Amino acid sequence: MEIVIIIILIALVFDFINGFHDAANSIATIVSTRVLTPRVAVIWAAFFNFVAAFVFGLHVARTIGKGIVNPSVITNQLIFAALFGAIVWGIITWWKGIPSSSSHALIGGLIGAALVKGGLSFLVYSGIYKTILFIILSPLMGFLFAVIIGNILFTVFGRVKTSKANKFFRRAQLFSAAAFSLGHGGNDAQKTMGIITAALFANGILKGNFHVPLWVILASNGAIALGTLFGGYRIVKTMGSKITKLKPVGGFIAESAGAISIFTASFLGVPVSTTHTITGSIVGVGATKRFSSIRWSIASKIVWAWILTIPASALISGIVYLAIDLVR
């Protein structure tokens, strides 16, 4: 029982780091447009991260719990190695100020530990393929929704005075930022729910069909909200100003497009990256103005982080699993 408690605590630490690391995704645009100060913005985002526990279903939790690695082979050692790989990669990218994906780091961790334990037969390819597909689709969805929403709004508000438009969208950003934070909590916290629930089933504490206890839901959303409350300020600057310069209308477009994309993925049970999605949305905002306004050198570095996340976290978790196996 003690080992299960330790795994649950480690999973909640990962959840906290997820919120800490990805806080920038929720607040970067609203801070860069100066609608809210960083302190107020993280409180706003953290509140909606937690409220998401009562809004979304548990499709993503099921994918993580039984859709990446065959549930019958999941052990405490495998879960520990997966979490360790995800946490280490998250800390490395946070320290470097790189907006990588905590979600894909966890998936990479599961894959790496499973491969070392038993090889390719331990993987659930349908869930992995779906996740990999959305590595491409989620930023594209954010980009396309941003372009569509942007063109509509720029057409409707094209003749409105800039001062009036900014005043309107400063207020509107409160709602779009809330929606994005809701999506962030709804999708990302479920990954921790899936891991904790898998551990409970693996140790015989839960039985029957896969289900997530209420206390796991509340603890997971509480941990990610707390992480967001502390905030990942190193990444705010990259997301909020280095990719393209945003005004209130641009912030509203990016957050709205990102929220729509994440809501869609959560409904489909796909564990997407909020980092990927909001980055695609911000690039889409820049594209509605002109492609030259996008700093492609920064965007390309972020893309490289996306490509490396699953292999890097898989490598770390695989080494950890092997090390534990050797000292047992």
KAPE-V235593 format. One record per residue. N is the residue number from 1. PHI is phi in whole degrees, 0 to 359 (* if undefined). OMEGA is omega in degrees with one decimal (none if undefined). D_FIRST is the distance of its C-alpha to the first C-alpha in whole Angstrom. Layout:
n->N phi->PHI omega->OMEGA d_first->D_FIRST
n->N phi->PHI omega->OMEGA d_first->D_FIRST
This chain:
n->1 phi->* omega->-179.0 d_first->0
n->2 phi->298 omega->-179.3 d_first->4
n->3 phi->294 omega->178.3 d_first->5
n->4 phi->294 omega->178.5 d_first->5
n->5 phi->298 omega->179.3 d_first->6
n->6 phi->297 omega->179.9 d_first->9
n->7 phi->297 omega->178.6 d_first->10
n->8 phi->298 omega->179.4 d_first->11
n->9 phi->296 omega->178.3 d_first->13
n->10 phi->296 omega->178.2 d_first->14
n->11 phi->298 omega->179.1 d_first->15
n->12 phi->289 omega->173.7 d_first->17
n->13 phi->296 omega->175.7 d_first->19
n->14 phi->302 omega->179.9 d_first->20
n->15 phi->298 omega->177.5 d_first->21
n->16 phi->299 omega->179.8 d_first->23
n->17 phi->296 omega->175.9 d_first->25
n->18 phi->303 omega->178.3 d_first->26
n->19 phi->297 omega->179.4 d_first->27
n->20 phi->298 omega->-177.6 d_first->29
n->21 phi->290 omega->-174.2 d_first->30
n->22 phi->264 omega->178.3 d_first->31
n->23 phi->304 omega->-179.7 d_first->33
n->24 phi->300 omega->-180.0 d_first->36
n->25 phi->298 omega->-177.0 d_first->36
n->26 phi->278 omega->-170.4 d_first->36
n->27 phi->246 omega->-173.9 d_first->39
n->28 phi->303 omega->-175.6 d_first->41
n->29 phi->290 omega->-176.7 d_first->44
n->30 phi->287 omega->175.4 d_first->44
n->31 phi->280 omega->-177.9 d_first->44
n->32 phi->294 omega->176.7 d_first->46
n->33 phi->271 omega->175.3 d_first->49
n->34 phi->63 omega->174.9 d_first->48
n->35 phi->286 omega->176.4 d_first->47
n->36 phi->228 omega->172.2 d_first->45
n->37 phi->286 omega->179.6 d_first->44
n->38 phi->306 omega->-177.6 d_first->41
n->39 phi->297 omega->-179.4 d_first->39
n->40 phi->290 omega->-177.7 d_first->40
n->41 phi->297 omega->-178.4 d_first->39
n->42 phi->290 omega->176.1 d_first->35
n->43 phi->295 omega->178.1 d_first->35
n->44 phi->300 omega->-178.3 d_first->37
n->45 phi->292 omega->-178.5 d_first->35
n->46 phi->297 omega->179.0 d_first->31
n->47 phi->301 omega->-178.0 d_first->32
n->48 phi->283 omega->170.8 d_first->33
n->49 phi->302 omega->-178.1 d_first->30
n->50 phi->286 omega->-179.1 d_first->28
n->51 phi->300 omega->-179.3 d_first->30
n->52 phi->302 omega->179.0 d_first->30
n->53 phi->300 omega->-176.1 d_first->26
n->54 phi->256 omega->-173.8 d_first->29
n->55 phi->250 omega->-171.8 d_first->31
n->56 phi->265 omega->172.5 d_first->30
n->57 phi->283 omega->-175.1 d_first->29
n->58 phi->239 omega->-177.6 d_first->25
n->59 phi->297 omega->-178.3 d_first->27
n->60 phi->291 omega->178.6 d_first->26
n->61 phi->301 omega->179.1 d_first->22
n->62 phi->294 omega->178.6 d_first->23
n->63 phi->298 omega->179.9 d_first->25
n->64 phi->292 omega->-175.2 d_first->22
n->65 phi->290 omega->-177.0 d_first->20
n->66 phi->217 omega->-174.9 d_first->22
n->67 phi->251 omega->177.7 d_first->25
n->68 phi->247 omega->177.5 d_first->25
n->69 phi->237 omega->178.2 d_first->23
n->70 phi->305 omega->-176.4 d_first->23
n->71 phi->304 omega->-176.9 d_first->19
n->72 phi->291 omega->-177.5 d_first->19
n->73 phi->254 omega->-178.9 d_first->19
n->74 phi->287 omega->178.7 d_first->16
n->75 phi->230 omega->177.4 d_first->13
n->76 phi->299 omega->-179.9 d_first->11
n->77 phi->298 omega->-179.8 d_first->14
n->78 phi->296 omega->-179.4 d_first->16
n->79 phi->294 omega->178.9 d_first->15
n->80 phi->300 omega->-179.5 d_first->15
n->81 phi->297 omega->179.5 d_first->18
n->82 phi->297 omega->179.5 d_first->19
n->83 phi->295 omega->-179.7 d_first->18
n->84 phi->298 omega->179.1 d_first->20
n->85 phi->298 omega->-179.6 d_first->23
n->86 phi->293 omega->-178.8 d_first->23
n->87 phi->293 omega->-179.2 d_first->23
n->88 phi->298 omega->179.2 d_first->25
n->89 phi->296 omega->178.4 d_first->28
n->90 phi->297 omega->179.1 d_first->28
n->91 phi->292 omega->-180.0 d_first->28
n->92 phi->300 omega->-177.4 d_first->31
n->93 phi->289 omega->175.0 d_first->33
n->94 phi->297 omega->-178.2 d_first->32
n->95 phi->298 omega->179.7 d_first->34
n->96 phi->275 omega->-179.5 d_first->37
n->97 phi->72 omega->-178.3 d_first->37
n->98 phi->261 omega->179.2 d_first->37
n->99 phi->283 omega->178.5 d_first->36
n->100 phi->266 omega->-175.4 d_first->34
n->101 phi->254 omega->174.4 d_first->31
n->102 phi->294 omega->-179.6 d_first->27
n->103 phi->298 omega->-177.8 d_first->27
n->104 phi->287 omega->174.5 d_first->29
n->105 phi->295 omega->178.0 d_first->27
n->106 phi->293 omega->178.7 d_first->23
n->107 phi->296 omega->175.7 d_first->25
n->108 phi->299 omega->178.0 d_first->27
n->109 phi->298 omega->177.8 d_first->23
n->110 phi->297 omega->-178.7 d_first->22
n->111 phi->296 omega->-177.8 d_first->25
n->112 phi->298 omega->-179.9 d_first->25
n->113 phi->294 omega->-179.9 d_first->22
n->114 phi->294 omega->179.8 d_first->23
n->115 phi->296 omega->179.6 d_first->26
n->116 phi->291 omega->-179.0 d_first->25
n->117 phi->291 omega->-173.2 d_first->23
n->118 phi->213 omega->177.5 d_first->25
n->119 phi->91 omega->-172.2 d_first->28
n->120 phi->296 omega->-176.4 d_first->30
n->121 phi->292 omega->-178.0 d_first->29
n->122 phi->275 omega->-175.8 d_first->25
n->123 phi->268 omega->175.0 d_first->27
n->124 phi->256 omega->-169.1 d_first->28
n->125 phi->290 omega->-179.7 d_first->31
n->126 phi->298 omega->178.9 d_first->32
n->127 phi->291 omega->179.4 d_first->30
n->128 phi->292 omega->179.5 d_first->30
n->129 phi->298 omega->179.9 d_first->34
n->130 phi->297 omega->179.6 d_first->34
n->131 phi->294 omega->-179.8 d_first->32
n->132 phi->296 omega->177.9 d_first->35
n->133 phi->302 omega->-178.0 d_first->37
n->134 phi->281 omega->169.5 d_first->36
n->135 phi->298 omega->177.6 d_first->36
n->136 phi->275 omega->-173.2 d_first->40
n->137 phi->288 omega->-173.8 d_first->40
n->138 phi->297 omega->175.3 d_first->39
n->139 phi->292 omega->177.1 d_first->41
n->140 phi->294 omega->176.6 d_first->44
n->141 phi->297 omega->177.5 d_first->43
n->142 phi->301 omega->179.6 d_first->43
n->143 phi->297 omega->-176.3 d_first->46
n->144 phi->293 omega->177.5 d_first->48
n->145 phi->297 omega->178.9 d_first->47
n->146 phi->294 omega->178.7 d_first->48
n->147 phi->296 omega->-179.3 d_first->51
n->148 phi->295 omega->-179.1 d_first->52
n->149 phi->297 omega->-179.1 d_first->51
n->150 phi->298 omega->-179.5 d_first->53
n->151 phi->296 omega->178.1 d_first->56
n->152 phi->295 omega->-176.5 d_first->56
n->153 phi->291 omega->179.4 d_first->56
n->154 phi->293 omega->175.7 d_first->58
n->155 phi->287 omega->-177.8 d_first->61
n->156 phi->292 omega->-174.8 d_first->60
n->157 phi->259 omega->-175.7 d_first->60
n->158 phi->301 omega->-177.6 d_first->62
n->159 phi->259 omega->178.8 d_first->65
n->160 phi->278 omega->179.1 d_first->63
n->161 phi->301 omega->-177.5 d_first->64
n->162 phi->304 omega->-178.7 d_first->61
n->163 phi->297 omega->179.0 d_first->61
n->164 phi->290 omega->179.4 d_first->60
n->165 phi->297 omega->179.1 d_first->58
n->166 phi->297 omega->179.4 d_first->56
n->167 phi->298 omega->180.0 d_first->55
n->168 phi->295 omega->-174.5 d_first->54
n->169 phi->283 omega->172.0 d_first->52
n->170 phi->298 omega->177.5 d_first->50
n->171 phi->288 omega->-178.8 d_first->49
n->172 phi->296 omega->-179.5 d_first->48
n->173 phi->295 omega->176.6 d_first->46
n->174 phi->300 omega->-179.2 d_first->44
n->175 phi->283 omega->-179.2 d_first->43
n->176 phi->291 omega->177.3 d_first->43
n->177 phi->293 omega->177.2 d_first->40
n->178 phi->297 omega->179.9 d_first->38
n->179 phi->296 omega->-180.0 d_first->38
n->180 phi->293 omega->178.5 d_first->37
n->181 phi->296 omega->176.7 d_first->34
n->182 phi->298 omega->178.0 d_first->33
n->183 phi->296 omega->178.8 d_first->33
n->184 phi->300 omega->179.0 d_first->31
n->185 phi->294 omega->-177.9 d_first->29
n->186 phi->291 omega->-178.5 d_first->29
n->187 phi->270 omega->-171.9 d_first->28
n->188 phi->287 omega->-179.5 d_first->26
n->189 phi->296 omega->-178.3 d_first->24
n->190 phi->292 omega->177.9 d_first->23
n->191 phi->293 omega->176.6 d_first->22
n->192 phi->291 omega->175.6 d_first->19
n->193 phi->303 omega->-178.4 d_first->18
n->194 phi->297 omega->-179.6 d_first->19
n->195 phi->294 omega->-178.8 d_first->16
n->196 phi->297 omega->-179.4 d_first->13
n->197 phi->295 omega->176.7 d_first->14
n->198 phi->299 omega->178.3 d_first->15
n->199 phi->294 omega->179.4 d_first->11
n->200 phi->295 omega->177.4 d_first->10
n->201 phi->290 omega->-178.3 d_first->13
n->202 phi->298 omega->-178.9 d_first->12
n->203 phi->261 omega->175.8 d_first->8
n->204 phi->76 omega->179.6 d_first->10
n->205 phi->284 omega->172.6 d_first->9
n->206 phi->249 omega->179.4 d_first->13
n->207 phi->223 omega->178.7 d_first->16
n->208 phi->87 omega->179.1 d_first->19
n->209 phi->290 omega->-178.8 d_first->21
n->210 phi->297 omega->176.9 d_first->20
n->211 phi->213 omega->-176.2 d_first->20
n->212 phi->251 omega->178.7 d_first->18
n->213 phi->296 omega->-178.3 d_first->17
n->214 phi->300 omega->-177.9 d_first->20
n->215 phi->294 omega->177.2 d_first->17
n->216 phi->291 omega->178.5 d_first->16
n->217 phi->299 omega->-177.7 d_first->20
n->218 phi->293 omega->180.0 d_first->21
n->219 phi->295 omega->-178.2 d_first->18
n->220 phi->293 omega->178.7 d_first->20
n->221 phi->291 omega->176.9 d_first->23
n->222 phi->293 omega->-178.9 d_first->23
n->223 phi->292 omega->-179.3 d_first->22
n->224 phi->290 omega->177.0 d_first->24
n->225 phi->295 omega->178.8 d_first->27
n->226 phi->295 omega->177.2 d_first->26
n->227 phi->297 omega->177.3 d_first->26
n->228 phi->298 omega->-179.2 d_first->30
n->229 phi->300 omega->177.4 d_first->31
n->230 phi->281 omega->168.4 d_first->31
n->231 phi->77 omega->178.2 d_first->33
n->232 phi->253 omega->-171.7 d_first->33
n->233 phi->294 omega->178.3 d_first->37
n->234 phi->297 omega->-174.4 d_first->38
n->235 phi->267 omega->-177.7 d_first->38
n->236 phi->303 omega->-176.3 d_first->40
n->237 phi->296 omega->179.2 d_first->43
n->238 phi->297 omega->-175.7 d_first->43
n->239 phi->289 omega->-171.9 d_first->42
n->240 phi->270 omega->-174.8 d_first->44
n->241 phi->218 omega->-174.2 d_first->47
n->242 phi->281 omega->-178.1 d_first->47
n->243 phi->286 omega->174.6 d_first->47
n->244 phi->202 omega->-178.0 d_first->50
n->245 phi->283 omega->-175.3 d_first->51
n->246 phi->249 omega->169.7 d_first->50
n->247 phi->251 omega->-177.3 d_first->52
n->248 phi->308 omega->179.8 d_first->51
n->249 phi->295 omega->178.4 d_first->52
n->250 phi->294 omega->176.5 d_first->50
n->251 phi->297 omega->178.5 d_first->47
n->252 phi->297 omega->-179.8 d_first->47
n->253 phi->297 omega->-177.4 d_first->48
n->254 phi->298 omega->-178.7 d_first->45
n->255 phi->293 omega->-180.0 d_first->42
n->256 phi->295 omega->179.5 d_first->44
n->257 phi->297 omega->178.8 d_first->44
n->258 phi->296 omega->-179.6 d_first->40
n->259 phi->297 omega->179.3 d_first->39
n->260 phi->300 omega->-179.2 d_first->41
n->261 phi->296 omega->-177.5 d_first->39
n->262 phi->289 omega->176.6 d_first->36
n->263 phi->302 omega->180.0 d_first->36
n->264 phi->297 omega->-179.3 d_first->37
n->265 phi->296 omega->-179.7 d_first->35
n->266 phi->297 omega->178.1 d_first->32
n->267 phi->297 omega->-179.5 d_first->34
n->268 phi->276 omega->179.6 d_first->34
n->269 phi->78 omega->-178.0 d_first->30
n->270 phi->261 omega->177.4 d_first->31
n->271 phi->282 omega->-176.7 d_first->29
n->272 phi->269 omega->177.2 d_first->32
n->273 phi->262 omega->174.9 d_first->32
n->274 phi->295 omega->177.7 d_first->34
n->275 phi->297 omega->179.0 d_first->35
n->276 phi->301 omega->-173.2 d_first->37
n->277 phi->294 omega->-177.6 d_first->38
n->278 phi->290 omega->176.8 d_first->40
n->279 phi->296 omega->176.8 d_first->41
n->280 phi->299 omega->179.7 d_first->43
n->281 phi->293 omega->179.6 d_first->44
n->282 phi->295 omega->176.2 d_first->46
n->283 phi->298 omega->177.5 d_first->47
n->284 phi->299 omega->176.6 d_first->49
n->285 phi->298 omega->178.3 d_first->50
n->286 phi->297 omega->-178.5 d_first->52
n->287 phi->292 omega->178.6 d_first->53
n->288 phi->291 omega->176.8 d_first->55
n->289 phi->270 omega->173.7 d_first->57
n->290 phi->190 omega->-176.0 d_first->58
n->291 phi->296 omega->-179.6 d_first->56
n->292 phi->291 omega->-179.9 d_first->57
n->293 phi->281 omega->-179.1 d_first->55
n->294 phi->271 omega->177.2 d_first->52
n->295 phi->274 omega->-172.0 d_first->51
n->296 phi->293 omega->179.0 d_first->50
n->297 phi->295 omega->177.4 d_first->49
n->298 phi->291 omega->-179.3 d_first->46
n->299 phi->300 omega->-178.6 d_first->45
n->300 phi->293 omega->177.0 d_first->45
n->301 phi->296 omega->178.5 d_first->43
n->302 phi->295 omega->179.5 d_first->41
n->303 phi->298 omega->178.4 d_first->41
n->304 phi->297 omega->176.8 d_first->40
n->305 phi->296 omega->176.9 d_first->37
n->306 phi->300 omega->-176.5 d_first->36
n->307 phi->295 omega->-174.4 d_first->37
n->308 phi->277 omega->-170.3 d_first->35
n->309 phi->302 omega->-177.6 d_first->32
n->310 phi->296 omega->178.3 d_first->30
n->311 phi->298 omega->-177.3 d_first->32
n->312 phi->293 omega->179.6 d_first->31
n->313 phi->292 omega->176.5 d_first->27
n->314 phi->296 omega->179.1 d_first->27
n->315 phi->297 omega->-179.4 d_first->28
n->316 phi->298 omega->-177.7 d_first->26
n->317 phi->293 omega->177.6 d_first->23
n->318 phi->297 omega->178.3 d_first->25
n->319 phi->296 omega->179.8 d_first->25
n->320 phi->297 omega->179.0 d_first->22
n->321 phi->300 omega->-180.0 d_first->20
n->322 phi->296 omega->-179.6 d_first->23
n->323 phi->296 omega->178.9 d_first->23
n->324 phi->296 omega->-178.6 d_first->19
n->325 phi->296 omega->-177.5 d_first->20
n->326 phi->287 omega->-175.9 d_first->23
n->327 phi->268 omega->-179.7 d_first->21
n->328 phi->291 omega->none d_first->18
